[in-house]
Amino acid sequence: MAKIPHIVPITDLRQDATSIVKRVATSREPLIITQRGRAAAVLVSMEAYEHSQHELEILRLLARGEKEIEAGKGCDLDMVLAEADALLKEIQG
């Protein structure tokens, strides 16, 4: 079952921004800001934002890899593993 989102009118945010930001930071749950009764923005903790950006970058890399595979530009697994072994040998000396 989906969680009920936390919703705060923009006027409440103006009046008590400090405690609202602290609540978002500690709960790690997004907070929907409404304006005139409609969702206008989402406030998330810095940690949650960085996490979502990291996940988004991984998805972009996977999508790029899929396109390369479809275009026949990828490397086969044996080649990748051989390169990884060579790099490990260099690092280990």
N, C-alpha and C positions, 0 to 999 in steps of 0.2 A: 504494500500500500504506500502511495506517495505521501511524503510529508507535507503538511500544510505550510506554505511559505510565510515567512515573517514579512509583514507589510507595515510601512510607516508613511504617513502623509508628509509631504515636503515641509509643511509648516512645523511639524513636530521635530523634524531634522534641524530646521533653523533654530528652534528654541533649545534643543538639547543635543547638539551634535557630538559633544565630547562623550557622553554616556552611550549614545547610539553607536559610535565608532568603536568604543571599548567592547560593547556587547557583540558586535560583529567579529571583532578580533578574537574574543575568547570563545565564542560559540562556533566559529569557523563555518557558519551557515550564511548563505546569501540573504540580503535584505532588499526587498522591493520597495522603491520609493515611488509614491504616487503623487500625481499632480492633477487636481480637479477630478479626482476619483479614478484616474487611469494610470496604469503602470508607465512610469517615465524613465526610470533608471534602476540599476541594480548595484548595490554596495556589497563588496566582498572584501575579506581580509587580504592583506598582501600575500600571505602564504598561499591562500586559495588561488589568487590571481596568478602567482608564479607557477603553481602546480598546473593550472589549466593551460598556461602558455607553453610549458614543457610538453604536456600531452599533445597540444596542437602541433608543435614542431615535429614530434615523433610521427604524427599522422601525415604531415606534409612529406616527410622523408619516405614513409611507406608508399604514399601515392606516387611520388617521383620514381621510386623503385619499380612499382607496378607498371608505370608507363615505359620505363627503360626495358623491362622484360618483354612487354608487348611489342616494342620496337626492335627486339633482338639485340639490345646493347648490353645485357647483363653478363656477368662472369659465372662460370659454373662453380659448384660447391668445392670441387677438388682444387681449383685454382685459388679460391679464397682461403681455404684451409692451408694450402702450401705457403701463401703469402703471410698468413698469420703465424705459422710455425717459423718462418724466416725472421719475422719481426721479433718474436719471442727469443729466438737464439741471439739476435743482436743485443737485445736488452739484457739478457742473462750473461752475455760476454763470452 
